[in-house]
Structure formats: C-alpha cells, structure tokens
Amino acid sequence: MGNGLILGIESSCDETAAAVVERGERTLSSVVASQIATHARYGGVVPELASREHLRAIVPVTRAALAEAGCRLEDLDAIAVTSGPGLAGALLVGITYAKALAFARGLPLIAVNHLEGHIHAVLLHEKETRAEAGNAQGLSYEEAVVALVVSGGHTHLYRARPMNGTWHYKLMGRTVDDAAGEAYDKVAKLLGLGYPGGPWIDALARFGNAKAVPFSFAQIKPKVHLAGKAPRTKAAKTAPIAELDPRFMFSFSGIKTAVLRHVELHGMRAEAEARVPQVQAGARPPLTSEDALTLCSQPVLDLIASFQHAVVGDLMKKTFAAVETLGAARILVTGGVAANRELRARFTAEAARRGVAVAFPTLALSTDNAAMIAAAAWPRFVAGEFAGLDLSADPSLALGR
C-alpha cells in the first residue's frame, strides 16, 4: 500500500488548501491560503472572485504542502479532492488540478464530500491526540455517533456509523434556509462589523447580557402541500425535507430578521453605519470590555450576546434531541462555527451533565482545510473507491440522504 500518503486538495469556497496526511491519522502538512481580505469589502464571498483567487493559489499552495511534508509527487499513493458541495467555479479549480496531477503521475483520484471531510476533521484530531499520548491503537468507534456540521454554508445533523472500515451517514436534520454561520455573517454585516462575522460576534458576545433580548425559534412543521417534495429554498435543493423529523430541522432566517427589526426599533442603524469605517480601517475583535465599549454601545453588545446565546441554544437543543433518539454516546461537532467559544463551552457542559462524550476539531481543522479531505479519503483508498477522470463538480452534493 506504499507510504500511505494522500495529498488532499480543497477549494469549495474561499480557502485554497492542500495537505498531506499519512493513513488518515497523521498530518504531515496543511497549507491554507485564505481569501478573507479579498471578500471582506463585500461582506461575503463573491463566487467569481473566489474562483480567480483559487487559480492563483492552487499551484503554490500544493507545492508548499508537499515541501512541508518533505515528500514528492512520486511518494504519494493517491490524490483526494473535494467534489462538492460548494461553489461550482471554485470546486472546478481544485478538481481540474487534482485530475491533472493524478493523470500525470498515474495516481488514483478520490472524490470526497466536503461535509464528510468536516466530520473526519474531528476523527483526525482524535487520532493524532491519542497517538501523541502513546496510544498506538488509536480511537475505536463501534456504535453510531451524532455529528453536527455547522459552518457558513452548512448546518446538518447526521447519524454517522462505522461499518467495515468505512463510515456511513444518515441525514437526520438540516437548515431549511440560512446556515448558522451565514446568519452570523449577515448579523455582523447588519451591525457594521467585519467579515467573517463569526469571530466578531464571538468576541463581542462575552461583554453583553445574553438574556437582554428574548429571541426564540418557531417550531418547524411539515408542509403538507409539498407532498414530500423539497421546498424551494437554496438550502433544500438536495434533501427531501418533508421526510425528515421536524425536531431536528433548523431555520436561522427568522432570527436574522428579528435582529434587523430590533436594530430599527431601537435606533441602532446610525451607530452601525458609523462603525463601518472603523472596522474597515483595520479594527480587530476586542479583547477587553473597554475595547468592546469603544466599538459598540452596551445595548448592541447585549443584542449580540442574546443572538449568539439563542443560536447556540437551538443547535444544542436539536443535537441533544438526536442523541436521545439514537441513544448515542458520542457527539462530533465540526465546521467553522465549531470554533465558537460559547458553543464549545455549552456543548461540553451539557454533554458532561448527560454523560455523553463530545469532541471538536482543533481551531485550524474547524474551518475549511485539506487535511480533513485527505483523512476522509483514506477509507475510500483502502476500499478501492476511486473516481474517474470524468469527475466534475457537484455544487449540491448531498451526504447521507
């Protein structure tokens, strides 16, 4: 089986990443070229700009990953690449380059679902942690776990089950509109804060009163008139939502609208507009209460804290409901929003109270990266599940229907 080295390539959104991982359990290199500076002025990712930046970065990033790992293309056993979901143009940059490398070197090509990659980010971290502790056997999973993938583009809840060396997924719930991370970005933009919004909201929330604004989430009910078809929402193109249990469904467009109404009702619009030049001039998320109050008034800090408290609470409620339904003993929480400090603290505390284990990736593995893609590819490599050179991007690729 050679050296067990897989080169992973990730370009699904606004990070160009490459990594070399050994046998799905040891990261030899992980290089990420971020596009935050490119998209920050627009308050969100511009697909055309993302594709252009991927074209510029893909070759130097891959070369840097190989150099950091101390290996050459001829040392690799396979090349793995994200095939979806994501932005079509961005995905095609990574796929085209991966196909060219695989063809030129005669290497197997492995297509990886971006969502599965996020789940394997947690598994990779656990394997590396146990290896560092001297446990050569690594972590063994035998029963199903609940996996929450929560990021700027995704909020999905899965039952993940290991079977015969590979993982199998069953979709339990998902958002019917905005992803949680998308709500963070839009609320941050509304309040005149920087992009991405997650770090700003997380940093400012600890200086506010989380109970000041009573946000709530309405119960999601099945739409009888859809007769089992997916509703016409951007997040529902690939999932038969009518077949999913409403207890595990998410919706974050409502709280985004509630924040907007609160801003308008309490005259916070002018303050938000005045804050924009300060943020664009290079302001960073504050570390002290004095810095926070210099940037935001106390009512705004209270609004931010209440927003985050409500979102994290909704994620917890539905995740632990899934745990109870499955009788699962473990939770994997991953994706960009998994880097949120309040989310980690509250999930950890609630899991301890219930006697359930919960695991997160490192902060570096929470956001998009290629190490998770290479790690997720290893079971497929062992099973001989290779993609053809006709592989193309699937922007709406589903996992575990």
BELLIN-V915313 format. One record per helix or strand of 3 or more residues. SS is the DSSP state (helix for helix, strand for strand). FROM is the first residue (numbers start at 1). LEN is the number of residues. If there is no record, write none. Layout:
SS/FROM/LEN
SS/FROM/LEN
This chain:
strand/5/6
strand/15/8
strand/26/9
helix/36/5
helix/47/23
helix/73/3
strand/78/7
helix/88/18
strand/108/6
helix/114/19
strand/145/6
strand/155/9
strand/166/10
helix/180/11
helix/197/9
helix/224/3
helix/234/3
helix/241/3
helix/246/3
helix/253/13
helix/269/12
helix/289/7
helix/298/29
strand/330/5
helix/336/4
helix/341/14
strand/357/4
helix/363/4
helix/371/13
